[in-house]
Amino acid sequence: MPRSLFLLLTLLGLVAGALPATASPGSGDRVRPLAKAHAHNDYEHDRPLFDALANGFTSVEADLYLVDGELLVAHDPEDLDPARTLRSLYLEPLRRLVLSGGIYRGRPVDFQLLIDLKTEGESTYAALDAELRTPRYRFLWTAFRYERVWRGPVTAVVSGNRPRATMAAQRDRLAFYDGRIANPDDLGPGSSATLTPLVSDNWTTLFSWNGIGEMPAAERARLREIVATAHDAGQRVRFWATPDQPGAARYAVWRELVAADVDHLNTDDLAGLAEFLRANGS
C-alpha cells in the first residue's frame, strides 16, 4: 500500500476511534498470502477471519441475516446469536488490521469479503449498505463512484439474495455483485466488471466430473473457456460444491482448477487447501 494512502486511511480511522497498538493475534504477519484461497463459511471456524488469515487466505465468506435491524452471521436461522454480528466478527477486526499496517502486514493483497445474504434481498442489502458507509468503516472498501472502481484494502462482494437492479443503479457503491456463470448477463462481455467482478456457480450443475478418474476432455475445455471468458472481461471465477473431503478426488479437482487459473478455490479445510497451494506453488 502506498505510504500516502496508508496515512490517509489512518487519518480516516482515527476520526472514529483510536489506532490500536497491535494487530489481533493470527493476523498473518508471518504468513505468505495465498491469492487463490477462499474460506467457505469462514465464520464456522474457531476464530472467524483470523484462522483464515493464519493460513494465508485472501477471501472469506460470511452468511448474513437481518434480524430486528441487526446484521447477524450464521449458517442457519437456528444458529443465530445476537453477539455474532457482521461488525464484531469482520468489520471491526478488518478495521484494526488495516490501521495496524495491513491485513497482511507489509504484504499488499487484494482481500475479498464475500457476504451471502440469507434474508430478503432488498432490506438486507439496504442495511448492509448503510453499515459499510458508516465513517468508522467506509475507508476499508473498494468503491465504485464517478464511473470507475477505486481500490481499497477490502472488496465486499454480495452473494445470495442480492438485489441486482438496486446495486446496478447505485452511482456510489461500496459492494459488488457475485454473478452466476450460467447466466449470460453475468459472465463475459454482456456484463461489467465494475458491477460483477466475480462470477460463481455450483460445480455439480456445470460439470459431471467429481475428481474420480480423468477429467473428460470436453469438460476440461469448458472449464478453461469459462475462465478465459471471465478473465477477458476482467472478472474472477469461483466454484462451490467441489469435493472437499481429504483424498484423491479433492486434490484432482483442485489441480484442474489451478491449471485452468480459477481465481478462488473454495474450502472448509483451511489447513488442507493452504498446504496444497503451497506445495503446488500457487
Residue frames as qw, qx, qy, qz and C-alpha x, y, z in Angstrom:
[[0.000, 0.890, 0.457, 0.000, 0.00, 0.00, 0.00],
 [0.374, 0.570, -0.066, 0.728, 1.49, 3.44, -0.90],
 [0.333, -0.194, -0.536, 0.751, 2.54, 5.45, 2.16],
 [0.185, -0.074, -0.029, -0.979, 0.28, 8.36, 1.21],
 [0.614, -0.277, -0.532, -0.513, -2.75, 6.04, 1.02],
 [0.590, -0.272, -0.690, 0.317, -1.91, 4.41, 4.36],
 [0.160, -0.083, -0.354, 0.918, -1.61, 7.83, 6.03],
 [0.402, -0.164, -0.237, -0.869, -4.98, 8.82, 4.62],
 [0.678, -0.289, -0.640, -0.215, -6.60, 5.58, 5.84],
 [0.466, -0.183, -0.614, 0.610, -5.04, 6.08, 9.25],
 [0.074, -0.023, 0.150, -0.986, -6.42, 9.62, 9.47],
 [0.559, -0.218, -0.417, -0.683, -9.87, 8.46, 8.45],
 [0.674, -0.263, -0.687, 0.065, -9.83, 5.68, 11.01],
 [0.326, -0.087, -0.520, 0.784, -8.69, 7.95, 13.81],
 [0.313, -0.265, -0.104, -0.906, -11.77, 10.11, 13.34],
 [0.761, -0.298, -0.334, -0.470, -13.86, 7.20, 14.59],
 [0.880, -0.475, 0.001, -0.017, -11.55, 5.68, 17.18],
 [0.295, -0.792, 0.516, 0.138, -8.05, 5.25, 18.48],
 [0.647, 0.496, -0.572, -0.095, -5.44, 3.40, 16.49],
 [0.926, -0.374, 0.037, -0.041, -4.77, 0.03, 18.15],
 [0.290, -0.764, 0.555, 0.153, -1.23, -0.66, 19.28],
 [0.160, -0.281, 0.908, 0.266, -1.01, -4.08, 17.66],
 [0.602, 0.039, -0.531, -0.595, -2.98, -6.27, 15.32],
 [0.840, -0.265, 0.246, -0.404, -5.05, -9.09, 16.73],
 [0.441, -0.360, 0.813, 0.123, -3.34, -12.47, 17.13],
 [0.578, 0.265, 0.757, 0.148, -3.37, -14.54, 13.97],
 [0.346, 0.806, 0.062, -0.477, -3.43, -11.56, 11.60],
 [0.861, 0.427, 0.192, 0.199, -0.99, -13.31, 9.30],
 [0.093, -0.925, 0.303, 0.208, 2.10, -11.14, 9.93],
 [0.256, -0.529, 0.770, 0.249, 4.47, -14.01, 9.05],
 [0.648, 0.277, 0.709, -0.019, 2.25, -15.88, 6.61],
 [0.067, -0.141, 0.574, 0.804, 2.55, -15.71, 2.82],
 [0.571, 0.355, 0.273, -0.688, -0.86, -14.73, 1.41],
 [0.339, 0.106, 0.882, 0.309, -2.45, -17.21, -0.98],
 [0.248, 0.182, -0.217, -0.926, -4.26, -15.40, -3.78],
 [0.477, -0.074, -0.707, -0.517, -6.49, -18.39, -4.64],
 [0.253, -0.172, -0.886, 0.348, -7.57, -19.39, -1.11],
 [0.415, -0.368, -0.148, -0.819, -11.26, -18.77, -0.24],
 [0.018, 0.009, 0.870, -0.493, -12.70, -19.72, 3.15],
 [0.445, -0.364, -0.600, -0.556, -16.24, -21.04, 2.63],
 [0.656, -0.650, -0.332, -0.193, -18.44, -20.47, 5.71],
 [0.411, 0.453, -0.477, 0.631, -15.48, -18.83, 7.38],
 [0.392, -0.535, 0.255, -0.704, -17.49, -17.90, 10.49],
 [0.931, -0.250, -0.160, -0.214, -17.81, -21.57, 11.48],
 [0.679, 0.264, -0.493, 0.476, -14.12, -21.78, 12.42],
 [0.560, -0.511, -0.469, 0.453, -12.97, -21.25, 15.99],
 [0.207, -0.585, -0.032, 0.783, -11.64, -17.79, 15.18],
 [0.517, 0.747, 0.409, 0.087, -13.61, -16.28, 12.30],
 [0.329, 0.928, -0.157, 0.075, -11.35, -14.34, 9.92],
 [0.215, -0.796, 0.565, -0.035, -8.21, -14.97, 11.99],
 [0.770, -0.111, 0.622, 0.093, -7.99, -18.72, 11.35],
 [0.706, 0.653, 0.240, 0.134, -8.23, -17.94, 7.64],
 [0.165, 0.938, -0.288, 0.102, -5.52, -15.27, 7.90],
 [0.544, -0.588, 0.598, 0.022, -3.27, -17.60, 9.87],
 [0.754, 0.114, 0.614, 0.203, -3.42, -19.94, 6.85],
 [0.249, -0.235, 0.459, 0.820, -2.84, -17.21, 4.25],
 [0.274, 0.597, 0.736, 0.161, -6.38, -16.89, 2.90],
 [0.098, -0.107, 0.136, 0.980, -7.27, -13.78, 0.91],
 [0.456, -0.221, -0.383, -0.772, -11.03, -14.32, 0.65],
 [0.035, 0.115, 0.882, -0.455, -13.56, -15.19, 3.36],
 [0.333, -0.357, -0.612, -0.622, -17.30, -15.81, 3.26],
 [0.104, 0.109, 0.665, -0.731, -19.95, -14.74, 5.77],
 [0.156, -0.504, -0.774, -0.351, -23.66, -15.67, 5.64],
 [0.005, -0.032, 0.262, -0.964, -25.77, -12.70, 6.70],
 [0.175, -0.607, -0.769, -0.097, -29.24, -12.43, 8.28],
 [0.103, -0.364, 0.082, -0.922, -31.12, -9.21, 9.00],
 [0.458, -0.469, -0.749, 0.097, -32.85, -9.72, 12.36],
 [0.307, -0.858, -0.363, 0.193, -34.62, -6.82, 14.13],
 [0.144, 0.983, -0.109, 0.041, -32.33, -4.34, 12.42],
 [0.444, -0.672, 0.570, 0.160, -29.13, -6.23, 13.27],
 [0.695, 0.523, -0.465, -0.168, -26.84, -7.94, 10.75],
 [0.708, -0.439, 0.536, -0.137, -26.08, -11.37, 12.22],
 [0.391, 0.511, -0.734, -0.218, -23.71, -14.01, 10.85],
 [0.625, -0.137, 0.722, -0.264, -24.75, -17.68, 10.91],
 [0.008, -0.089, 0.887, 0.453, -25.24, -20.67, 8.63],
 [0.259, -0.453, -0.799, -0.298, -28.85, -21.41, 9.60],
 [0.323, -0.657, -0.094, -0.675, -31.55, -19.43, 11.43],
 [0.816, -0.526, -0.236, -0.040, -31.35, -21.72, 14.46],
 [0.751, -0.048, -0.186, 0.632, -27.67, -20.76, 14.86],
 [0.103, 0.768, 0.059, 0.629, -28.33, -17.02, 15.16],
 [0.588, -0.458, -0.388, 0.542, -26.61, -15.34, 18.11],
 [0.034, 0.982, 0.177, 0.056, -27.04, -11.60, 18.84],
 [0.464, -0.749, 0.304, 0.363, -23.35, -11.40, 19.76],
 [0.579, -0.046, 0.608, 0.541, -22.19, -12.72, 16.36],
 [0.360, 0.851, 0.191, -0.332, -22.68, -9.66, 14.20],
 [0.710, 0.584, 0.078, 0.385, -21.03, -8.70, 10.93],
 [0.007, -0.916, 0.231, -0.328, -19.48, -5.79, 12.78],
 [0.613, -0.653, 0.433, -0.100, -17.95, -7.84, 15.60],
 [0.893, -0.026, 0.412, 0.179, -16.74, -10.79, 13.51],
 [0.690, 0.378, 0.335, 0.519, -15.48, -8.96, 10.42],
 [0.209, 0.885, 0.118, 0.399, -15.77, -5.18, 10.18],
 [0.423, -0.881, 0.203, -0.059, -14.09, -4.31, 13.46],
 [0.796, -0.312, 0.380, 0.354, -11.23, -6.83, 13.07],
 [0.640, 0.496, 0.301, 0.504, -10.60, -5.74, 9.47],
 [0.003, 0.962, 0.016, 0.273, -10.53, -2.10, 10.56],
 [0.600, -0.737, 0.288, 0.116, -7.97, -2.83, 13.26],
 [0.816, -0.015, 0.392, 0.424, -5.77, -4.81, 10.90],
 [0.484, 0.709, 0.228, 0.460, -5.77, -2.19, 8.16],
 [0.137, -0.951, 0.088, -0.263, -4.98, 0.58, 10.61],
 [0.703, -0.603, 0.352, 0.137, -2.19, -1.52, 12.13],
 [0.180, -0.572, 0.656, 0.459, -0.31, -1.88, 8.87],
 [0.499, 0.275, -0.609, -0.552, -2.44, -4.04, 6.62],
 [0.924, -0.114, 0.003, -0.365, -4.41, -7.27, 6.61],
 [0.924, -0.026, -0.044, 0.378, -1.09, -8.97, 5.95],
 [0.280, -0.899, 0.092, 0.323, 1.36, -6.53, 7.49],
 [0.170, -0.655, 0.537, 0.504, 3.76, -5.25, 4.84],
 [0.264, 0.040, 0.878, 0.398, 2.30, -7.57, 2.17],
 [0.434, 0.264, -0.051, -0.860, -0.21, -5.82, -0.13],
 [0.176, 0.178, 0.960, 0.130, -3.08, -8.13, -1.09],
 [0.445, -0.172, -0.342, -0.810, -6.44, -7.95, -2.80],
 [0.059, 0.078, 0.898, -0.428, -8.68, -9.13, 0.05],
 [0.413, -0.251, -0.531, -0.696, -12.30, -10.15, -0.53],
 [0.276, 0.090, 0.738, -0.609, -15.17, -10.30, 1.94],
 [0.304, -0.173, -0.744, -0.569, -17.92, -12.34, 0.27],
 [0.301, 0.058, 0.562, -0.768, -21.24, -11.63, 2.01],
 [0.181, -0.224, -0.885, -0.365, -24.04, -14.11, 1.32],
 [0.394, -0.117, 0.192, -0.891, -27.44, -12.51, 2.00],
 [0.069, -0.148, -0.986, 0.046, -29.76, -15.11, 3.53],
 [0.183, 0.595, 0.610, -0.490, -32.78, -12.92, 4.34],
 [0.449, 0.793, 0.410, 0.019, -34.87, -10.84, 1.90],
 [0.674, 0.220, 0.148, 0.690, -32.52, -9.15, -0.53],
 [0.118, 0.756, 0.147, 0.627, -33.63, -5.52, -0.70],
 [0.505, -0.831, -0.002, -0.233, -33.92, -4.92, 3.04],
 [0.856, -0.371, 0.102, 0.346, -30.80, -6.89, 3.93],
 [0.613, 0.341, 0.139, 0.699, -28.74, -5.13, 1.29],
 [0.066, -0.849, -0.097, -0.515, -30.03, -1.73, 2.44],
 [0.672, -0.737, 0.075, -0.008, -28.91, -2.49, 6.00],
 [0.838, -0.093, 0.173, 0.510, -25.55, -3.78, 4.76],
 [0.413, 0.627, 0.157, 0.641, -25.02, -0.74, 2.55],
 [0.296, -0.890, -0.006, -0.347, -25.69, 1.57, 5.50],
 [0.810, -0.538, 0.128, 0.194, -23.25, -0.38, 7.68],
 [0.762, 0.178, 0.176, 0.597, -20.47, -0.24, 5.09],
 [0.228, 0.737, 0.141, 0.621, -20.94, 3.53, 4.78],
 [0.529, -0.831, -0.144, 0.097, -20.51, 4.35, 8.45],
 [0.163, 0.910, -0.356, 0.138, -17.48, 6.66, 8.93],
 [0.608, -0.556, 0.565, -0.036, -15.78, 4.02, 11.07],
 [0.734, 0.002, 0.655, 0.182, -15.63, 1.52, 8.17],
 [0.593, 0.769, 0.129, -0.199, -16.12, 3.40, 4.90],
 [0.089, 0.817, -0.531, -0.209, -12.38, 3.76, 4.25],
 [0.595, -0.245, 0.764, 0.056, -11.98, -0.03, 4.13],
 [0.711, 0.391, 0.578, -0.093, -13.86, -0.70, 0.92],
 [0.233, 0.032, 0.621, 0.747, -13.13, -0.81, -2.75],
 [0.293, 0.599, 0.417, -0.618, -15.72, 1.60, -4.18],
 [0.341, 0.420, 0.611, 0.577, -17.49, 2.31, -7.45],
 [0.034, 0.846, 0.304, -0.437, -18.00, 6.02, -8.00],
 [0.150, 0.760, -0.293, -0.561, -17.55, 8.54, -10.82],
 [0.852, 0.449, -0.110, -0.247, -18.00, 5.59, -13.22],
 [0.551, 0.492, -0.648, 0.187, -14.82, 3.84, -12.10],
 [0.863, -0.405, -0.292, 0.080, -13.54, 1.47, -9.43],
 [0.000, -0.789, 0.451, -0.418, -11.35, 2.84, -6.64],
 [0.746, -0.006, -0.643, 0.173, -9.34, 0.15, -4.90],
 [0.459, -0.704, 0.292, -0.457, -9.50, -0.15, -1.12],
 [0.147, -0.446, 0.859, -0.204, -7.98, -2.63, 1.34],
 [0.361, 0.162, 0.899, -0.189, -11.08, -4.88, 1.18],
 [0.347, 0.004, -0.520, -0.781, -13.53, -5.64, -1.64],
 [0.467, 0.146, 0.696, -0.525, -17.02, -6.50, -0.40],
 [0.303, 0.046, -0.731, -0.609, -18.91, -8.77, -2.81],
 [0.585, 0.018, 0.433, -0.685, -22.58, -9.62, -2.27],
 [0.231, 0.033, -0.923, -0.306, -23.90, -13.11, -2.99],
 [0.079, 0.340, 0.864, -0.363, -27.11, -14.95, -2.15],
 [0.160, 0.773, 0.614, -0.018, -30.32, -12.87, -2.26],
 [0.308, -0.312, 0.113, 0.891, -28.58, -9.96, -3.95],
 [0.363, 0.782, 0.414, -0.292, -30.74, -7.20, -5.49],
 [0.602, 0.120, 0.399, 0.681, -29.09, -6.76, -8.88],
 [0.180, 0.764, 0.376, 0.492, -31.17, -3.84, -10.16],
 [0.386, -0.917, -0.092, 0.035, -30.71, -1.87, -6.96],
 [0.664, -0.469, 0.268, 0.517, -26.96, -2.40, -6.94],
 [0.533, 0.314, 0.450, 0.644, -26.59, -1.61, -10.64],
 [0.045, 0.873, 0.337, 0.349, -28.46, 1.68, -10.17],
 [0.513, -0.791, -0.047, 0.330, -26.11, 2.94, -7.45],
 [0.487, 0.803, -0.147, 0.311, -23.67, 5.58, -8.69],
 [0.035, -0.649, 0.622, -0.437, -21.73, 5.43, -5.39],
 [0.939, -0.169, -0.197, -0.228, -21.44, 1.80, -4.33],
 [0.217, -0.680, 0.668, -0.212, -19.29, 0.08, -1.70],
 [0.644, -0.096, 0.755, -0.076, -20.12, -3.51, -2.63],
 [0.299, 0.368, -0.659, -0.584, -20.08, -5.58, -5.79],
 [0.847, 0.101, 0.088, -0.515, -22.26, -8.29, -7.29],
 [0.361, -0.267, 0.887, 0.111, -21.45, -12.01, -7.33],
 [0.624, 0.325, -0.308, -0.640, -22.70, -13.16, -10.74],
 [0.825, -0.019, 0.549, -0.129, -23.59, -16.64, -11.91],
 [0.217, -0.343, 0.742, 0.533, -21.51, -18.39, -14.55],
 [0.289, 0.355, 0.868, 0.192, -24.62, -19.96, -16.08],
 [0.195, 0.849, 0.393, -0.293, -26.24, -16.52, -16.55],
 [0.598, 0.396, 0.268, 0.642, -25.08, -14.87, -19.81],
 [0.047, -0.925, -0.123, -0.357, -25.93, -11.46, -18.33],
 [0.602, -0.777, 0.171, 0.068, -23.32, -12.02, -15.62],
 [0.748, -0.275, 0.429, 0.426, -20.40, -13.68, -17.40],
 [0.569, 0.160, 0.478, 0.650, -18.22, -12.08, -20.01],
 [0.163, 0.123, 0.242, 0.948, -18.87, -9.19, -22.40],
 [0.286, -0.611, -0.565, -0.475, -22.58, -8.96, -21.56],
 [0.557, -0.733, -0.334, 0.204, -21.70, -7.90, -18.03],
 [0.197, 0.834, -0.244, 0.455, -19.42, -5.32, -16.45],
 [0.677, -0.056, -0.548, 0.487, -16.62, -6.00, -14.01],
 [0.006, -0.323, 0.280, -0.904, -17.40, -2.67, -12.34],
 [0.707, -0.297, 0.058, -0.639, -20.61, -4.30, -11.08],
 [0.982, -0.096, 0.084, -0.141, -19.77, -8.02, -11.33],
 [0.133, 0.744, -0.654, 0.002, -16.06, -8.62, -10.72],
 [0.243, -0.222, 0.931, -0.157, -16.77, -12.17, -9.51],
 [0.755, 0.053, -0.329, -0.565, -18.77, -14.97, -11.12],
 [0.258, -0.264, 0.881, -0.297, -19.53, -18.10, -9.10],
 [0.769, 0.018, -0.305, -0.562, -21.54, -21.26, -9.57],
 [0.815, -0.267, 0.465, -0.220, -22.24, -24.76, -8.29],
 [0.038, -0.473, 0.819, 0.323, -19.62, -27.10, -9.70],
 [0.360, 0.112, 0.925, -0.035, -22.05, -30.04, -9.85],
 [0.509, 0.675, 0.402, -0.352, -24.53, -28.19, -12.07],
 [0.348, 0.815, -0.317, -0.338, -21.87, -27.36, -14.67],
 [0.303, 0.509, -0.803, -0.064, -19.65, -30.44, -14.60],
 [0.929, -0.175, -0.200, -0.257, -20.27, -34.15, -14.12],
 [0.687, 0.275, -0.540, 0.402, -16.66, -34.95, -13.21],
 [0.604, -0.767, -0.025, -0.215, -16.15, -35.33, -9.45],
 [0.162, -0.787, 0.590, -0.082, -12.42, -35.97, -9.37],
 [0.780, -0.136, 0.611, -0.008, -12.57, -39.71, -9.97],
 [0.731, 0.324, 0.471, 0.373, -10.51, -40.80, -12.97],
 [0.336, 0.020, 0.269, 0.902, -9.50, -38.40, -15.70],
 [0.263, 0.583, 0.262, -0.723, -11.44, -35.20, -16.26],
 [0.627, 0.532, 0.543, 0.171, -13.30, -35.55, -19.57],
 [0.424, 0.024, 0.273, 0.863, -11.60, -33.53, -22.29],
 [0.032, -0.641, -0.480, -0.599, -14.81, -31.69, -23.16],
 [0.470, -0.824, -0.315, 0.046, -15.32, -30.64, -19.54],
 [0.590, -0.387, 0.052, 0.707, -11.71, -29.51, -19.21],
 [0.269, 0.285, 0.388, 0.834, -12.14, -27.41, -22.34],
 [0.231, -0.775, -0.458, -0.369, -15.39, -25.94, -20.99],
 [0.574, -0.691, -0.210, 0.386, -13.72, -25.05, -17.68],
 [0.488, -0.219, 0.189, 0.823, -10.91, -23.24, -19.44],
 [0.096, 0.509, 0.485, 0.705, -13.33, -21.45, -21.76],
 [0.374, -0.830, -0.410, -0.053, -15.30, -20.18, -18.73],
 [0.564, -0.591, -0.033, 0.576, -12.13, -18.87, -17.09],
 [0.400, 0.065, 0.362, 0.840, -10.86, -17.27, -20.30],
 [0.045, -0.686, -0.510, -0.516, -14.21, -15.56, -20.93],
 [0.460, -0.829, -0.287, 0.138, -14.30, -14.20, -17.39],
 [0.574, -0.438, 0.104, 0.684, -10.69, -13.03, -17.41],
 [0.316, 0.331, 0.432, 0.777, -11.12, -11.30, -20.77],
 [0.208, -0.773, -0.388, -0.456, -13.94, -9.31, -19.12],
 [0.062, 0.519, -0.455, 0.721, -11.86, -8.53, -16.02],
 [0.768, -0.417, 0.015, -0.485, -13.82, -10.97, -13.84],
 [0.080, -0.399, 0.883, -0.234, -12.72, -13.59, -11.32],
 [0.734, -0.056, -0.549, -0.396, -14.09, -17.16, -11.10],
 [0.260, -0.284, 0.792, -0.474, -15.16, -19.31, -8.14],
 [0.639, -0.147, -0.654, -0.377, -16.97, -22.65, -7.87],
 [0.466, -0.354, 0.602, -0.543, -18.70, -24.02, -4.80],
 [0.911, 0.010, 0.271, -0.310, -19.67, -27.65, -4.10],
 [0.564, 0.530, -0.633, 0.016, -16.35, -29.00, -5.33],
 [0.860, -0.232, -0.438, 0.126, -15.17, -32.16, -3.48],
 [0.090, -0.798, 0.330, -0.496, -13.84, -31.07, -0.08],
 [0.877, -0.440, 0.183, -0.060, -13.09, -34.26, 1.82],
 [0.160, -0.695, 0.666, 0.217, -9.38, -35.12, 2.00],
 [0.772, 0.098, 0.624, 0.068, -8.50, -37.62, -0.68],
 [0.435, -0.015, 0.605, 0.667, -7.56, -38.15, -4.31],
 [0.215, 0.706, 0.609, 0.290, -10.80, -36.72, -5.75],
 [0.156, -0.942, -0.160, 0.250, -10.43, -33.38, -3.98],
 [0.389, -0.591, 0.389, 0.590, -6.80, -32.96, -4.99],
 [0.431, 0.244, 0.685, 0.534, -7.56, -33.95, -8.60],
 [0.119, 0.864, 0.462, 0.160, -10.23, -31.24, -8.84],
 [0.287, -0.883, 0.053, 0.367, -8.01, -28.66, -7.15],
 [0.496, -0.268, 0.525, 0.638, -5.20, -29.45, -9.61],
 [0.323, 0.515, 0.632, 0.481, -7.53, -28.88, -12.55],
 [0.074, -0.947, -0.308, 0.051, -8.80, -25.61, -11.04],
 [0.393, -0.720, 0.253, 0.512, -5.25, -24.35, -10.56],
 [0.481, 0.005, 0.631, 0.608, -4.22, -25.45, -14.06],
 [0.200, 0.691, 0.587, 0.373, -7.22, -23.58, -15.51],
 [0.208, 0.167, -0.165, 0.950, -6.30, -20.46, -13.47],
 [0.398, -0.714, -0.524, -0.241, -9.56, -20.40, -11.48],
 [0.075, 0.668, -0.252, 0.696, -9.20, -17.45, -9.12],
 [0.446, -0.436, 0.493, -0.606, -10.71, -18.77, -5.87],
 [0.503, -0.023, -0.863, -0.036, -10.60, -22.34, -4.60],
 [0.583, -0.479, -0.001, -0.656, -13.48, -22.92, -2.19],
 [0.591, 0.007, -0.779, 0.210, -12.93, -24.94, 1.01],
 [0.633, -0.718, -0.062, -0.284, -13.89, -25.52, 4.64],
 [0.896, -0.265, -0.013, 0.356, -10.48, -27.14, 5.26],
 [0.050, 0.981, -0.180, -0.055, -8.19, -24.14, 5.72],
 [0.441, -0.618, 0.618, 0.205, -5.00, -26.03, 6.51],
 [0.736, 0.176, 0.627, 0.184, -5.64, -28.59, 3.77],
 [0.519, 0.812, 0.220, 0.153, -6.02, -26.03, 0.99],
 [0.104, -0.938, 0.322, 0.073, -3.13, -23.92, 2.26],
 [0.609, -0.388, 0.654, 0.226, -0.84, -26.96, 2.24],
 [0.701, 0.428, 0.532, 0.205, -1.98, -27.91, -1.26],
 [0.340, 0.935, 0.067, 0.071, -1.49, -24.42, -2.73],
 [0.241, -0.842, 0.466, 0.122, 1.96, -24.01, -1.20],
 [0.680, -0.174, 0.678, 0.221, 3.04, -27.47, -2.38],
 [0.598, 0.517, 0.537, 0.295, 1.86, -26.60, -5.89],
 [0.385, -0.077, 0.150, 0.907, 3.40, -23.14, -5.99],
 [0.031, -0.650, -0.534, -0.540, 0.08, -21.26, -6.07]]
